[in-house]
Amino acid sequence: MTIQFKALPTEDVRALQRGAPDAYGLIPERTISDGDGVPCRHCLKNVTAGDAYLILAYRPFPELQPYAETGPIFLHAEECERAAEAEALPEILESADYIMRGYGRDDRIVYGSGGVIPTAAIAARAETLFERNDIAYVHVRSARNNCYQCRIERA
């Protein structure tokens, strides 16, 4: 089975970069990167030291419901190119491990699908999760802070 890592949709990101409110109705905060641990969820690359980035609340779900987690993410403040949908592990996934969690077509957590997975095993774990018919997509989140990183889908 082939998988694809998916970045945030460009349309959503451009609106935020132009000052649209975040998931909490706030204008994204703008700051300058020191080059350490600032992963952009659109290009799936780290924001270079000296470049501006946005901090904002993001909810990677189409509507409010009990499982629709909202949390902080970073984006380049200026336009960047969306990462291609690819099977290769994105550059931003550089920690030792991540939380992976499967979601159903109803955008709710599929119980028993979550776990803290070593980074090198993310693709294999996603393929295993996609053997289940009840999992529509997978989220990758920080194992330390639970911040949303990216989405994985079947190719």
N, C-alpha and C positions, 0 to 999 in steps of 0.2 A: 504494500500500500504506500502511496505517496501522500505526503502532507505538505501544507503551505503555512508559513508564518505570515501573519497579516498585521500590517501597521494600521493606525487610525486612518479613517477616510479623509482624503484631502479636503473635501468640502467642509467637514466639521473643523478641521485644523485651521483652514484659511479664515473661517469666521472668528475663531478664538484669537488668531494672530492680528485680526483687524479690530479687536476690542469687544467682541461679543461676550456676554456673560457666561460663566462656567456653570457646572451642575448645581451650584448653590446660589446662582444669580449674582455672583460677584465678578468684577472685571479681573482678569488674570493679572497676577503680580509680575513685574518685569525686574530682572536682576542680571548680573554679569557672572558668567561661569568662571570658576577657578580651575576648571579642567578636570575635576575629580568627582565622579559619580553623578553626572547630569545626563541621563539617557533620554533622548528625544523619542517620543512614541510615534513619530511620523516617519522620519528617515531611518529610525532604528540604529542611529549612531550617537555617540556621545557628543555633547556640545563642547566645542573647543574652548580652552581658556581664553578669556577676553571677549567671547561672543555673548550676546544677550540671549536670555531664555525666559520663558514664562513658567510660572508655578500656578497651577489651577486645580480645581476639583473636577474630576471626570467620572462619569458613570457609563461604562461600556455596555449598556443595555438600552433597548428601545423605549422602555417605559418604566415608571415606578412600580415596584412590587417588592415583597419582603426579601428577595434574594438579590436585588439590584444594588450591589455594593458601590459606594462612591468613595473616591480617595484622591490623594494628591498625585499629580503627574507633572512632567516637564515637557516642554516643547521649545524648539528654536523660536525665538521672537520674530525672526525674519523668515521668509518663505524658504522651505527646503523641499527637496524632491522626496516624494513618498517612496519608501523601500519597496522594491519589487517583491511580489508574492513568490516566495521561494522555499525550497526544502531545507536550505542551509540555515544553520543557527544564526540569528541576528547578532551583530557586533555588540549590542547593548547587554546581551546575556553573558556577563563576565564574572558573576559571583559564583561561589562554589555550588550553590543549589538554589532551587526555586520551588514555590508552591505551584502545583498543577492541579486543575480542577475541571471536571467535565460538566457540561450543561446540556440540558435537553432542548428540544425545539420550542419549548415554552419558556426558555431563558431562565430556568431554575436549576439549581445545583442537583446533579445526579449523585445521590448519597453513595459512598463507597468508592468514588472516583478520585477523591483528593489525596494528596500526599506531598511531602517534601522530597524532591527528586534531584539527584546530582545533575549538574548542568550537562555533562557529557551523555547522560541518559535521557534527556528531554525528548528527542525525536523518537527513540524506541518506546518510551512511555506513551507518547501520543498515539503511535501506531497501535499499541496494545489497547488503549482506551477506545480507539475507533473500531475495534473489533466488536464493540457493543453497539447494538442498533439504537439504544436509548440515548447515546451521546451524539449531539449535533456539532459541538465545537468545544474547544478547550481554552481556558485562560491560563496564562503564565503570569505569576505574581511574585513579588519579592518575598523571600522566606523570612526576612528580618522585619520588614515594615508592611507587608501585604499590599504594596503598591502594584497596580496593574502595569504589566510590561507589554504584552501583545496577545494576540489570539492565534490559535492554530485551527485549521480546518482541513478536511479531506481535500486532496487535489482533484 
